[in-house]
Amino acid sequence: MNIEGAGRQLRIIVGEDVRWQGTPLYEAIILKAREMGLAGATAWRGMMGYGADSRIHTAKVLRLSEDLPVVIEIVDRPDRIDAFLPVLDGMVGKGLVTVQDVHVRRYRATGG
């Protein structure tokens, strides 16, 4: 799949302990995005953060895994991201979901 030009970026931030149907939510989101044929998704774990409840979550040595934030980003064509949003709405209860238009400079499966 190659994408260049107008794109849309979807960013989801959830706690790493949040589950959806027995699976970590971040993993379920990525698997669902792949199932729906989206261009790609990446998740990474935050070192520190807080959300709507204003409770600090941190990875400090003395506090092991305090439900750290996980950021999932997906970039694809606008129509494909828009089609994924209703599915995502059914999965994410607590968290942050943002969408922004982006310009994709290059996204290719091969080096050409």
DSSP file (Angstrom, degrees, kcal/mol; ACC not computed):
  #  RESIDUE AA STRUCTURE BP1 BP2  ACC     N-H-->O    O-->H-N    N-H-->O    O-->H-N    TCO  KAPPA ALPHA  PHI   PSI    X-CA   Y-CA   Z-CA
    1    1 A M              0   0    0      0, 0.0     2,-0.4     0, 0.0   108,-0.3   0.000 360.0 360.0 360.0 132.1    0.0    0.0    0.0
    2    2 A N        -     0   0    0    106,-0.2     2,-0.4   107,-0.1   106,-0.2  -0.961 360.0-177.8-117.8 136.7    1.3    3.4   -0.9
    3    3 A I  E     +A  107   0A   0    104,-2.1   104,-0.6    -2,-0.4     2,-0.3  -0.999   9.9 159.0-133.2 131.3   -0.1    6.7    0.5
    4    4 A E  E     +     0   0A   0     -2,-0.4     2,-0.4   102,-0.2   101,-0.2  -0.981  50.4  14.6-147.1 144.3    1.0   10.2   -0.4
    5    5 A G  E    S+A  104   0A   0     99,-2.8    99,-3.6    -2,-0.3     2,-0.1  -0.771 105.6  30.1 100.0-140.7   -0.8   13.5    0.0
    6    6 A A  E    S+A  103   0A   0     -2,-0.4     2,-0.3    97,-0.2    97,-0.2  -0.347  71.6 156.1 -64.3 128.8   -3.9   14.1    2.1
    7    7 A G  E     -A  102   0A   0     95,-2.7    95,-2.2    70,-0.2     2,-0.4  -0.851  34.2-130.4-141.1 177.1   -4.1   11.8    5.1
    8    8 A R  E     -AB 101  76A   0     68,-2.8    68,-1.9    -2,-0.3     2,-0.5  -1.000  13.2-149.3-137.2 135.3   -5.7   11.7    8.5
    9    9 A Q  E     -AB 100  75A   0     91,-3.3    91,-2.2    -2,-0.4     2,-0.5  -0.904   7.5-163.7-108.0 129.3   -3.9   10.9   11.8
   10   10 A L  E     -AB  99  74A   0     64,-3.3    64,-2.5    -2,-0.5     2,-0.5  -0.952   6.5-172.6-111.2 126.9   -5.8    9.1   14.6
   11   11 A R  E     -AB  98  73A   0     87,-2.6    87,-2.9    -2,-0.5     2,-0.4  -0.985   2.0-175.8-123.6 127.7   -4.3    9.3   18.1
   12   12 A I  E     -AB  97  72A   0     60,-2.7    60,-3.0    -2,-0.5     2,-0.5  -0.982   5.6-166.9-123.7 131.6   -5.7    7.3   21.0
   13   13 A I  E     +AB  96  71A   0     83,-2.8    83,-2.2    -2,-0.4     2,-0.3  -0.978  21.9 152.6-122.2 120.9   -4.4    7.5   24.5
   14   14 A V  E     - B   0  70A   0     56,-2.1    56,-3.1    -2,-0.5     2,-0.2  -0.876  47.9 -90.3-136.5 167.0   -5.6    4.8   27.0
   15   15 A G  E >   - B   0  69A   0     79,-0.3     3,-1.4    -2,-0.3    11,-0.2  -0.590  31.4-128.0 -79.2 144.8   -4.2    3.2   30.2
   16   16 A E  T 3  S+     0   0    0     52,-2.5    -1,-0.1     1,-0.3    10,-0.1   0.726 107.7  57.3 -67.1 -19.9   -2.2    0.1   29.6
   17   17 A D  T 3  S+     0   0    0     51,-0.2    -1,-0.3     7,-0.1     2,-0.2   0.565  80.0 109.9 -85.8  -8.9   -4.3   -1.8   32.1
   18   18 A V    <   -     0   0    0     -3,-1.4     7,-2.9     6,-0.1     8,-0.3  -0.479  53.5-161.8 -71.9 134.7   -7.6   -1.1   30.3
   19   19 A R  E     -D   24   0B   0      5,-0.3     2,-0.4    -2,-0.2    -2,-0.1  -0.842  16.9-161.8-119.1 154.7   -9.0   -4.3   28.6
   20   20 A W  E >  S-D   23   0B   0      3,-3.1     3,-1.7    -2,-0.3    71,-0.0  -0.961  82.8 -19.5-135.3 115.9  -11.5   -4.9   25.9
   21   21 A Q  T 3  S-     0   0    0     -2,-0.4    -1,-0.0     1,-0.3     0, 0.0   0.875 129.1 -50.9  50.9  42.9  -13.0   -8.4   25.7
   22   22 A G  T 3  S+     0   0    0      1,-0.2    -1,-0.3     0, 0.0    -3,-0.0   0.383 120.5 100.9  83.7  -3.4  -10.1   -9.8   27.8
   23   23 A T  E <  S-D   20   0B   0     -3,-1.7    -3,-3.1     1,-0.0    -1,-0.2  -0.870  87.5 -92.3-112.6 144.8   -7.3   -8.3   25.7
   24   24 A P  E  >  -D   19   0B   0      0, 0.0     4,-2.4     0, 0.0     3,-0.4  -0.346  39.1-127.8 -52.4 133.9   -5.3   -5.1   26.4
   25   25 A L  H  > S+     0   0    0     -7,-2.9     4,-2.7     1,-0.3     5,-0.2   0.878 106.5  54.5 -57.5 -42.6   -7.2   -2.3   24.7
   26   26 A Y  H  > S+     0   0    0     -8,-0.3     4,-1.9   -11,-0.2    -1,-0.3   0.894 111.3  46.3 -60.5 -38.1   -4.2   -1.0   22.8
   27   27 A E  H  > S+     0   0    0     -3,-0.4     4,-2.6     2,-0.2    -1,-0.2   0.910 111.4  51.0 -68.8 -42.7   -3.6   -4.5   21.4
   28   28 A A  H  X S+     0   0    0     -4,-2.4     4,-2.3     1,-0.2    -2,-0.2   0.884 109.5  51.3 -62.4 -39.0   -7.3   -4.9   20.5
   29   29 A I  H  X S+     0   0    0     -4,-2.7     4,-2.5     2,-0.2    -1,-0.2   0.932 111.6  46.2 -64.1 -46.0   -7.3   -1.5   18.7
   30   30 A I  H  X S+     0   0    0     -4,-1.9     4,-2.2     1,-0.2    -2,-0.2   0.912 113.3  48.9 -64.9 -42.4   -4.2   -2.4   16.6
   31   31 A L  H  X S+     0   0    0     -4,-2.6     4,-2.4     1,-0.2    -1,-0.2   0.891 112.4  48.6 -64.5 -38.5   -5.6   -5.9   15.7
   32   32 A K  H  X S+     0   0    0     -4,-2.3     4,-2.0     2,-0.2    -2,-0.2   0.899 109.9  52.0 -67.7 -40.3   -9.0   -4.3   14.7
   33   33 A A  H  <>S+     0   0    0     -4,-2.5     5,-2.5     2,-0.2    -2,-0.2   0.910 112.0  46.6 -61.7 -41.7   -7.2   -1.7   12.6
   34   34 A R  H ><5S+     0   0    0     -4,-2.2     3,-1.6     1,-0.2    -2,-0.2   0.920 109.7  53.6 -65.9 -43.5   -5.2   -4.4   10.8
   35   35 A E  H 3<5S+     0   0    0     -4,-2.4    -1,-0.2     1,-0.3    -2,-0.2   0.861 108.6  50.1 -58.2 -36.8   -8.4   -6.5   10.3
   36   36 A M  T 3<5S-     0   0    0     -4,-2.0    -1,-0.3    -5,-0.1    -2,-0.2   0.417 119.0-112.7 -85.3   2.3  -10.1   -3.5    8.7
   37   37 A G  T < 5 +     0   0    0     -3,-1.6    -3,-0.2    -4,-0.2    -2,-0.1   0.704  53.7 167.3  79.7  20.8   -7.1   -3.0    6.4
   38   38 A L      < -     0   0    0     -5,-2.5    -1,-0.2    -6,-0.2     3,-0.1  -0.336  47.9-109.5 -67.4 155.4   -5.8    0.3    7.7
   39   39 A A  S    S-     0   0    0      1,-0.2     2,-0.3    36,-0.1    37,-0.1   0.823  78.3 -46.7 -59.3 -37.9   -2.3    1.3    6.5
   40   40 A G        -     0   0    0     35,-0.2    35,-0.7     2,-0.0     2,-0.3  -0.913  46.7-147.7 173.4 160.2   -0.5    0.7    9.9
   41   41 A A  E     -C   74   0A   0     -2,-0.3     2,-0.4    33,-0.2    33,-0.2  -0.994   6.6-165.1-145.8 147.5   -0.7    1.4   13.6
   42   42 A T  E     -C   73   0A   0     31,-2.1    31,-2.8    -2,-0.3     2,-0.4  -0.996   2.5-168.4-134.7 139.4    1.9    1.9   16.3
   43   43 A A  E     +C   72   0A   0     -2,-0.4     2,-0.3    29,-0.2    29,-0.2  -0.980   8.1 176.9-125.4 141.2    1.6    1.8   20.0
   44   44 A W  E     -C   71   0A   0     27,-2.1    27,-2.8    -2,-0.4     2,-0.4  -0.991  28.1-117.0-142.2 155.0    4.1    3.0   22.6
   45   45 A R  E     -C   70   0A   0     -2,-0.3    25,-0.2    25,-0.2     2,-0.2  -0.724  26.6-133.8 -93.5 131.1    4.1    3.2   26.3
   46   46 A G        -     0   0    0     23,-3.9     3,-0.1    -2,-0.4    -1,-0.0  -0.475   3.2-142.3 -80.5 155.1    4.4    6.6   28.0
   47   47 A M  S    S-     0   0    0      1,-0.3    12,-1.6    -2,-0.2     2,-0.3   0.759  81.4  -5.1 -85.4 -28.1    6.8    7.2   30.9
   48   48 A M  E    S+E   58   0C   0     10,-0.2    -1,-0.3    11,-0.1     2,-0.3  -0.974  73.6 133.1-163.9 148.4    4.4    9.5   32.8
   49   49 A G  E     -E   57   0C   0      8,-2.2     8,-3.0    -2,-0.3     2,-0.3  -0.980  29.0-141.3-179.5 174.3    1.1   11.1   32.4
   50   50 A Y        -     0   0    0     -2,-0.3     6,-0.1     6,-0.2     2,-0.1  -0.977  15.8-169.0-150.1 157.7   -2.3   12.0   33.7
   51   51 A G    >   -     0   0    0      4,-0.5     3,-2.1    -2,-0.3   -37,-0.0  -0.257  54.6 -42.7-126.0-148.5   -5.8   12.1   32.3
   52   52 A A  T 3  S+     0   0    0      1,-0.3    42,-0.0     2,-0.1    44,-0.0   0.751 131.4  55.5 -60.7 -26.9   -9.3   13.3   33.1
   53   53 A D  T 3  S-     0   0    0      2,-0.1    -1,-0.3     1,-0.0     3,-0.1   0.516 102.7-133.0 -84.4  -3.5   -9.0   12.0   36.6
   54   54 A S    <   +     0   0    0     -3,-2.1     2,-0.5     1,-0.2    -2,-0.1   0.621  56.4 143.7  61.4  17.2   -5.8   14.1   37.3
   55   55 A R        -     0   0    0      1,-0.0    -4,-0.5     2,-0.0     2,-0.3  -0.761  51.3-124.5 -87.7 128.5   -4.1   11.0   38.8
   56   56 A I        -     0   0    0     -2,-0.5     2,-0.5    -6,-0.1    -6,-0.2  -0.533  22.3-165.6 -74.4 133.5   -0.4   10.8   38.0
   57   57 A H  E     +E   49   0C   0     -8,-3.0    -8,-2.2    -2,-0.3     2,-0.3  -0.988  18.8 170.5-117.6 127.2    0.8    7.6   36.3
   58   58 A T  E     -E   48   0C   0     -2,-0.5     8,-1.0   -10,-0.2   -10,-0.2  -0.940  41.9-141.9-141.2 159.4    4.5    7.0   36.3
   59   59 A A        +     0   0    0    -12,-1.6   -11,-0.1    -2,-0.3     6,-0.1   0.020  48.6 149.6-106.1  24.3    7.2    4.5   35.6
   60   60 A K    >   -     0   0    0    -13,-0.1     3,-1.7     1,-0.1     5,-0.1  -0.227  59.0-112.3 -59.9 151.0    9.5    5.4   38.5
   61   61 A V  T 3  S+     0   0    0      1,-0.3    -1,-0.1     3,-0.1     3,-0.1   0.845 115.2  51.2 -55.3 -40.6   11.5    2.6   39.9
   62   62 A L  T 3  S+     0   0    0      1,-0.2     2,-0.5     2,-0.0    -1,-0.3   0.584 108.6  55.4 -78.1  -8.2    9.7    2.5   43.2
   63   63 A R  S <  S-     0   0    0     -3,-1.7     3,-0.4     3,-0.0     2,-0.3  -0.857  80.8-151.3-127.3  96.2    6.3    2.4   41.6
   64   64 A L        -     0   0    0     -2,-0.5    -5,-0.1     1,-0.2    -3,-0.1  -0.517  65.1 -26.7 -73.8 126.6    6.1   -0.6   39.2
   65   65 A S        -     0   0    0     -2,-0.3     2,-1.1     1,-0.2    -1,-0.2   0.855  61.5-170.4  37.6  78.5    3.7   -0.1   36.3
   66   66 A E        -     0   0    0     -8,-1.0    -1,-0.2    -3,-0.4    -8,-0.1  -0.445  65.6 -74.0 -91.3  58.8    1.1    2.4   37.6
   67   67 A D  S    S-     0   0    0     -2,-1.1    -1,-0.1     1,-0.1     3,-0.1   0.950  70.2-153.1  49.2  59.5   -1.3    1.9   34.6
   68   68 A L        -     0   0    0    -53,-0.2   -52,-2.5     1,-0.1   -51,-0.2  -0.175  18.4 -96.7 -62.9 153.2    1.0    3.9   32.3
   69   69 A P  E     -B   15   0A   0      0, 0.0   -23,-3.9     0, 0.0     2,-0.4  -0.449  33.5-157.3 -70.5 143.8   -0.4    5.7   29.3
   70   70 A V  E     -BC  14  45A   0    -56,-3.1   -56,-2.1   -25,-0.2     2,-0.5  -0.993   3.4-155.0-121.7 128.9   -0.3    4.0   25.9
   71   71 A V  E     -BC  13  44A   0    -27,-2.8   -27,-2.1    -2,-0.4     2,-0.5  -0.899   7.5-169.0-105.4 127.7   -0.4    6.1   22.8
   72   72 A I  E     -BC  12  43A   0    -60,-3.0   -60,-2.7    -2,-0.5     2,-0.4  -0.970   4.7-170.2-115.1 128.5   -1.7    4.4   19.6
   73   73 A E  E     +BC  11  42A   0    -31,-2.8   -31,-2.1    -2,-0.5     2,-0.4  -0.970   7.0 178.9-122.3 137.1   -1.3    6.3   16.3
   74   74 A I  E     -BC  10  41A   0    -64,-2.5   -64,-3.3    -2,-0.4     2,-0.4  -0.999   4.1-172.4-134.4 130.1   -2.8    5.3   13.0
   75   75 A V  E     +B    9   0A   0    -35,-0.7     2,-0.3    -2,-0.4   -35,-0.2  -0.990  26.1 126.0-124.7 132.2   -2.4    7.3    9.7
   76   76 A D  E     -B    8   0A   0    -68,-1.9   -68,-2.8    -2,-0.4   -38,-0.1  -0.891  64.3 -47.4-160.2-173.0   -4.3    6.5    6.6
   77   77 A R    >>  -     0   0    0     -2,-0.3     4,-2.0   -70,-0.2     3,-0.7  -0.399  58.4-112.8 -66.0 148.8   -6.5    8.1    4.0
   78   78 A P  H 3> S+     0   0    0      0, 0.0     4,-2.7     0, 0.0     5,-0.2   0.865 114.9  53.3 -53.6 -41.8   -9.3   10.2    5.5
   79   79 A D  H 3> S+     0   0    0      1,-0.2     4,-1.6     2,-0.2     5,-0.1   0.856 109.5  48.7 -65.0 -33.6  -12.1    8.0    4.4
   80   80 A R  H <> S+     0   0    0     -3,-0.7     4,-1.0     2,-0.2    -1,-0.2   0.881 112.5  46.9 -74.7 -38.3  -10.5    4.9    5.9
   81   81 A I  H >X S+     0   0    0     -4,-2.0     4,-1.4     1,-0.2     3,-0.6   0.930 111.3  52.7 -65.9 -44.5   -9.9    6.6    9.3
   82   82 A D  H 3< S+     0   0    0     -4,-2.7    -2,-0.2     1,-0.3    -1,-0.2   0.864 107.1  52.1 -59.8 -36.4  -13.5    7.9    9.2
   83   83 A A  H 3< S+     0   0    0     -4,-1.6     4,-0.4     1,-0.2    -1,-0.3   0.776 109.2  51.2 -69.9 -25.8  -14.8    4.4    8.7
   84   84 A F  H <X S+     0   0    0     -4,-1.0     4,-2.4    -3,-0.6     3,-0.4   0.747  91.1  78.6 -81.7 -25.5  -12.8    3.1   11.7
   85   85 A L  H  X S+     0   0    0     -4,-1.4     4,-2.5     1,-0.2     5,-0.2   0.875  90.0  50.9 -57.9 -44.6  -14.1    5.8   14.1
   86   86 A P  H  > S+     0   0    0      0, 0.0     4,-1.1     0, 0.0    -1,-0.2   0.882 112.0  48.9 -61.8 -35.3  -17.5    4.2   14.8
   87   87 A V  H >4 S+     0   0    0     -4,-0.4     3,-0.5    -3,-0.4     4,-0.5   0.930 111.5  49.4 -65.1 -45.4  -15.7    0.9   15.6
   88   88 A L  H >X S+     0   0    0     -4,-2.4     4,-2.6     1,-0.2     3,-1.5   0.876 103.2  60.6 -62.0 -39.1  -13.3    2.7   17.9
   89   89 A D  H 3< S+     0   0    0     -4,-2.5    -1,-0.2     1,-0.3    -2,-0.2   0.839 103.1  52.4 -58.1 -33.4  -16.2    4.4   19.7
   90   90 A G  T << S+     0   0    0     -4,-1.1    -1,-0.3    -3,-0.5    -2,-0.2   0.606 115.3  41.2 -77.1 -11.7  -17.4    1.0   20.7
   91   91 A M  T <4 S+     0   0    0     -3,-1.5     2,-0.7    -4,-0.5    -2,-0.2   0.793 101.9  67.3-103.7 -37.4  -14.0    0.0   22.1
   92   92 A V     <  +     0   0    0     -4,-2.6    -1,-0.2     1,-0.2     3,-0.1  -0.786  43.5 154.2 -97.3 113.0  -12.8    3.1   23.9
   93   93 A G  S    S+     0   0    0     -2,-0.7     2,-0.5     1,-0.3    -1,-0.2   0.858  73.8  27.9 -95.4 -55.5  -14.7    4.1   27.0
   94   94 A K  S    S+     0   0    0    -79,-0.1    -1,-0.3     2,-0.1   -79,-0.3  -0.941 100.3  60.5-112.3 123.5  -12.1    6.0   29.0
   95   95 A G  S    S-     0   0    0     -2,-0.5     2,-0.4    -3,-0.1   -81,-0.2  -0.970  78.6 -73.5 155.9-167.5   -9.3    7.7   27.2
   96   96 A L  E     -A   13   0A   0    -83,-2.2   -83,-2.8    -2,-0.3     2,-0.4  -0.990  32.8-173.9-128.2 132.6   -8.6   10.4   24.6
   97   97 A V  E     +A   12   0A   0     -2,-0.4     2,-0.3   -85,-0.2   -85,-0.2  -0.992   8.7 177.0-127.5 124.4   -9.1   10.2   20.9
   98   98 A T  E     -A   11   0A   0    -87,-2.9   -87,-2.6    -2,-0.4     2,-0.4  -0.934  10.6-164.6-125.9 152.9   -8.0   12.9   18.5
   99   99 A V  E     +A   10   0A   0     -2,-0.3     2,-0.3   -89,-0.2   -89,-0.2  -0.999  12.5 171.0-133.7 134.5   -8.1   13.2   14.8
  100  100 A Q  E     -A    9   0A   0    -91,-2.2   -91,-3.3    -2,-0.4     2,-0.3  -0.999  34.2-114.2-145.0 147.1   -6.2   15.6   12.6
  101  101 A D  E     -A    8   0A   0     -2,-0.3     2,-0.3   -93,-0.2   -93,-0.3  -0.570  40.6-180.0 -75.4 138.9   -5.6   16.1    8.9
  102  102 A V  E     -A    7   0A   0    -95,-2.2   -95,-2.7    -2,-0.3     2,-0.6  -0.903  31.0-121.4-134.9 162.1   -2.0   15.5    7.9
  103  103 A H  E     -A    6   0A   0     -2,-0.3     2,-0.8   -97,-0.2   -97,-0.2  -0.948  26.2-145.3-105.0 118.7    0.0   15.6    4.7
  104  104 A V  E     -A    5   0A   0    -99,-3.6   -99,-2.8    -2,-0.6     3,-0.2  -0.749  15.8-175.5 -87.1 114.7    1.7   12.2    4.1
  105  105 A R  E     -     0   0A   0     -2,-0.8     2,-0.3     1,-0.3    -1,-0.2   0.905  70.0 -10.7 -74.9 -43.3    5.0   12.8    2.5
  106  106 A R  E     +     0   0A   0   -102,-0.1    -1,-0.3  -101,-0.1     2,-0.3  -0.921  54.9 163.2-161.6 132.4    5.7    9.1    2.0
  107  107 A Y  E     +A    3   0A   0   -104,-0.6  -104,-2.1    -2,-0.3     2,-0.3  -0.814  25.0 151.8-148.4 107.3    4.3    5.8    3.0
  108  108 A R        -     0   0    0     -2,-0.3  -106,-0.2  -106,-0.2    -2,-0.0  -0.981  46.2-141.7-139.5 148.4    5.4    2.8    1.0
  109  109 A A  S    S+     0   0    0     -2,-0.3     2,-0.3  -108,-0.3    -1,-0.1   0.691  91.4  43.1 -80.1 -19.6    5.9   -0.9    1.6
  110  110 A T  S    S-     0   0    0     -3,-0.0    -3,-0.0     1,-0.0    -2,-0.0  -0.804  87.7-113.0-123.8 166.6    9.1   -0.9   -0.6
  111  111 A G              0   0    0     -2,-0.3    -1,-0.0     1,-0.2    -2,-0.0   0.499 360.0 360.0 -76.9  -4.1   12.1    1.3   -0.9
  112  112 A G              0   0    0      0, 0.0    -1,-0.2     0, 0.0    -3,-0.0   0.435 360.0 360.0 -70.2 360.0   11.3    2.5   -4.5
